[in-house]
């Protein structure tokens, strides 16, 4: 185990000492090479684990890929799909994400499906169009029973910390995206499933922004990037989100 990873785990353990979540939980999605170590060394009722990606195939000669079944076998319960970096740098389009979504659900992994517009698309007032297109194509042929297991994440690409945004969407903008996703679920799957749907926000979520971007906008949680590297910040965000319930 590297010094940095050992230090992170030790700090996370200290940060978790006085944490008691009433409603929510923390899902840690480390790089796949570290997932087994996280599962074995971190044992809290409030903490689950997942992967940052998965293959659309369950088995076969696909060198370098990690199948949903493999992730499940080492203790992963979640998988992030459709992240903006996978779309931008690895050419994953909605059809590929749809295949991965089906594979993850087949292995009883809970997909965290990211959808959201780019800076250019926002400037051109295409947010509604892009979210609708991503929703429809990513969920193509996903049954109502299966869609109940999907966690949705509104991730405006221009707002994620890696892109050094000069501002974040305000709570009203995020709430509009949330309501749009709810309406899309209701139209495709009905009111009952829409009411049960879990919707997160992802994009430069930190301890000092989480109330504005998640709590005030009515989101059910957050997809956290850079702040997750700092265990005390991660736990602080979890506390703030849990206290909204």
Helices and strands as residue ranges (DSSP letters): H 3-15, E 26-28, H 32-41, E 47-51, H 68-73, E 78-81, H 84-90, H 94-106, E 110-115, H 119-123, H 127-138, H 144-147, E 151-154, G 157-159, G 161-163, H 171-189, H 191-196, E 198-202, H 210-210, I 211-215, E 221-223, G 226-229, H 231-243
